[in-house]
Amino acid sequence: MPRSQSPPVDLPTLLPDIHPIPQDDGPRPLAQIAYTDTYTEAMSYLRALMAANELSERTLKVTEYIIAINPAHYTCWGFRLRALFQVAKTQPLPDAQAESREPAVKQEQLAVGSELLWLKGEIKYLDKVALQHEKNYQIWHHRQMVMDRIGELLGERGKEEENPRVKEVVKCEQAFTGRMFDLDSKNYHVWSYRQWLVRRFNLFKDPAELTYVETLLWKDVRNNSAWNHRFFIVFGSATRPSEDVITREVDYTQSAIYIAPQNPSPWNYLRGIFAQTGTPLSTLLTFCLTFAPISKPPATTSPGESPIIAGVGEITSSHALDLLAEIYAEKAKLEGRGGAAGGEAKEESKLQAVKALELLAERYDPIRANYWDWRKREVLAV
């Protein structure tokens, strides 16, 4: 991992009153880590600052220096956050009036403006570090804490989406995470942060959020991270989506399945919609048969295959087979409750479920044959 670019720091000059505390590995360390002299010195000074609980601008400089050497040092990040919040509240900046809400500001508003300047400066610093270290999760937790405080300073919690100053900051965060996704569209740490951003600033109904996800899925319909985020913004709020939104999501997902029938992401998304809304999976029967026509004549038949699966057409999605097996198994249970009148229909549904499961076990997903065989036994026991 490349190190961040940071100017060298003359620690003895910066901290003339601080006595470094060396690392104590005991008299006979079993496997002593060969730290560089630079890192060893920096950590000795950091220990002394932590022992003294010094939350100052000097601490910010030292932690930045150490993070440039070891960006995954979570203890350093934690101490930096404490120092940042303390300095931001107590050290005024000359440009604070520009960040305040009115030209003729009161003292308390100047304090808020100064704190905002410190925190926005930290966000710029985090931009630089994040671009250099894409897979570092400490950066994103730190950013989350800083943005949470910015949100508190700019607007009343729960009403931030109505505040234009908050909207401006959030828009910048959306843009930067988009820049990160340009480098890696499945970066887990960035997606976790983006979900937090949606929840923290109530962006569930922000059109820009859904539009951006659709842009990613247009580029790569198999981007499971983008599918996950789409589900989060549509169904993650406390408010149930309208019927129009649910219909839109079903149509969008089915269109994506037509593009790539063997892509598991939209199939899982479709299941999620139906589970979230309580819609019976049986309504998907005709759609699934489009990709798994298990009652049509076979395109090819392999020697040794079960006779029960000989009469099927071309299967283009194993996920459709899986869903069909589930639909037919559920139909068999419901038909079995109808007594003797439903017996014939029940057996036919069981036969179709078993056919789908045998296709999966023998031809389309044999690596999980044991699982499909277990499912078949469950169906036969109905």
HUHU-V960533 format. One record per residue. PSI is psi in whole degrees, -180 to 180 (NA if undefined). NEAR is the number of other ideal C-beta (glycine too) atoms within 10 Angstrom. Layout:
PSI_NEAR ; PSI_NEAR
//
This chain:
125_11 ; 145_7 ; 150_12 ; 150_17 ; 119_8 ; 137_15 ; 146_8 ; 148_8 ; 127_20 ; 92_7 ; -44_20 ; -36_11 ; -40_7 ; -36_13 ; 63_19 ; -24_7 ; 2_8 ; 130_20 ; 116_10 ; 146_17 ; 108_16 ; 159_11 ; 135_12 ; 103_8 ; 8_11 ; 172_7 ; -31_5 ; 77_6 ; 133_10 ; -44_6 ; 76_5 ; 132_10 ; 136_9 ; 76_5 ; 154_14 ; 158_9 ; -37_7 ; -46_14 ; -39_15 ; -44_14 ; -45_16 ; -42_23 ; -33_22 ; -40_16 ; -37_23 ; -42_24 ; -41_17 ; -41_18 ; -39_21 ; -40_18 ; -35_11 ; -5_14 ; 44_11 ; 109_17 ; 85_21 ; 176_15 ; -32_12 ; -39_19 ; -39_24 ; -40_21 ; -41_17 ; -44_27 ; -36_24 ; -40_17 ; -44_22 ; -40_24 ; -33_24 ; -30_18 ; -43_17 ; 86_15 ; -9_20 ; 13_14 ; 93_18 ; -30_12 ; -40_14 ; -42_23 ; -43_19 ; -43_16 ; -35_22 ; -41_24 ; -44_18 ; -43_14 ; -42_23 ; -50_25 ; -38_18 ; -47_16 ; -42_18 ; -33_24 ; -25_15 ; -16_13 ; 101_12 ; 151_16 ; 148_17 ; -26_8 ; 15_10 ; -34_19 ; -32_15 ; -26_12 ; -9_22 ; 172_18 ; -18_11 ; 151_8 ; -46_7 ; 97_7 ; 154_17 ; 169_11 ; -41_7 ; -33_9 ; -35_16 ; -39_16 ; -42_18 ; -44_18 ; -40_20 ; -43_23 ; -40_25 ; -41_22 ; -44_18 ; -47_23 ; -38_20 ; -34_16 ; -37_15 ; -38_23 ; -42_16 ; -40_8 ; -42_19 ; -33_17 ; -48_16 ; -47_12 ; -40_19 ; -39_24 ; -27_14 ; -24_16 ; 82_18 ; -33_14 ; 19_12 ; 115_19 ; -23_15 ; -36_20 ; -42_25 ; -31_22 ; -43_18 ; -45_23 ; -39_25 ; -44_15 ; -39_17 ; -45_22 ; -34_22 ; -43_13 ; -39_20 ; -43_21 ; -41_19 ; -37_12 ; -32_16 ; -27_20 ; 165_19 ; 132_11 ; 132_11 ; -14_8 ; 19_10 ; -30_20 ; -14_15 ; -6_11 ; 117_16 ; -31_9 ; -37_15 ; -43_20 ; -40_17 ; -44_10 ; -44_22 ; -39_26 ; -38_12 ; -39_13 ; -40_19 ; -41_19 ; -41_11 ; -42_18 ; -34_20 ; -38_15 ; -38_13 ; -38_20 ; -24_21 ; -30_8 ; -38_11 ; 103_13 ; -2_16 ; 27_14 ; 110_19 ; -43_12 ; -39_19 ; -39_26 ; -39_20 ; -42_14 ; -42_23 ; -39_26 ; -41_16 ; -41_16 ; -44_19 ; -45_20 ; -44_14 ; -40_16 ; 16_23 ; 60_17 ; 17_23 ; -31_19 ; 13_14 ; 115_18 ; -31_8 ; -32_12 ; -47_21 ; -39_17 ; -41_9 ; -42_21 ; -41_22 ; -34_13 ; -44_12 ; -42_19 ; -29_20 ; -37_11 ; -38_11 ; 98_12 ; -14_17 ; 10_15 ; 93_20 ; -30_15 ; -41_20 ; -38_24 ; -43_23 ; -42_17 ; -36_22 ; -45_23 ; -38_19 ; -45_18 ; -26_20 ; -40_23 ; 2_19 ; -13_13 ; 171_15 ; -16_5 ; 128_8 ; 134_11 ; 153_18 ; 165_9 ; -34_9 ; -41_8 ; -42_13 ; -44_18 ; -42_12 ; -44_14 ; -40_21 ; -46_19 ; -43_10 ; -43_15 ; -43_21 ; -36_14 ; -39_11 ; -33_21 ; -37_24 ; -34_12 ; -42_11 ; 85_14 ; -25_18 ; 8_15 ; 117_18 ; -24_15 ; -53_23 ; -30_24 ; -43_23 ; -38_16 ; -43_22 ; -44_22 ; -42_17 ; -41_17 ; -47_19 ; -36_18 ; -39_11 ; -34_16 ; -6_14 ; 22_6 ; 133_13 ; 138_12 ; -22_17 ; -23_14 ; -12_11 ; 6_21 ; -52_15 ; -41_8 ; -45_15 ; -38_26 ; -21_17 ; -35_14 ; -10_21 ; 72_28 ; 80_16 ; -3_23 ; 2_11 ; 163_13 ; 147_11 ; 146_14 ; -44_10 ; 153_7 ; 126_14 ; 142_10 ; 140_4 ; -6_6 ; 154_15 ; 136_13 ; -27_8 ; -22_15 ; 15_23 ; -29_12 ; 56_13 ; 156_22 ; -159_14 ; 124_12 ; 126_23 ; -3_18 ; 119_21 ; -26_21 ; -33_25 ; -39_25 ; -45_26 ; -46_23 ; -39_23 ; -44_26 ; -41_26 ; -41_20 ; -47_22 ; -35_25 ; -41_22 ; -38_16 ; -41_22 ; -40_23 ; -45_14 ; -41_14 ; -31_20 ; -24_16 ; -8_8 ; 5_11 ; -152_8 ; -31_6 ; -31_9 ; 6_16 ; -45_12 ; -43_10 ; -38_15 ; -46_19 ; -36_14 ; -41_14 ; -41_23 ; -41_22 ; -43_15 ; -39_23 ; -44_26 ; -39_22 ; -46_24 ; -41_32 ; -36_31 ; -35_24 ; -42_24 ; -45_27 ; -37_22 ; -25_18 ; -41_18 ; -17_21 ; 56_17 ; -19_11 ; -23_7 ; 34_14 ; -40_14 ; -38_10 ; -47_13 ; -36_22 ; -38_15 ; -43_13 ; -39_21 ; -42_21 ; -37_11 ; -40_12 ; -46_22 ; -24_13 ; -7_7 ; NA_15
//
